[in-house]
């Protein structure tokens, strides 16, 4: 349990915990490293497109990505979101073992 300003963190909202004290520095550095890793990995291979993807889930995710960015043309960290989405599609496209996991996750999200 982390103590923040003399209080136990279970009574402090996560957002406050992450943006104050020593935790703030950790979050800033970790996020920068994570963003760089996403960008580097995203740029390490061709971008997924409808013409180079064959998996049904990949094609659905590419359609969803197009719809998302049409509806939200300038979300915060747009480039990072685009890179992360492309990484997800590439992983699904080349690794069949992920399909049941993602299908299940999509169904759960629909139910919530």
Buried (B, 14 or more C-beta within 10 A) or exposed (E): EEEBEEEEBEEBEEEEBBEEBEBEEEBEEEEEEEBEEBBEBBEEEEEBEEEEBEBEBBBBBBEEBEEBBEEEEEEEEEEBBBBBBBBBBBEBBEEEEBBEEBEEEBEEEEEE
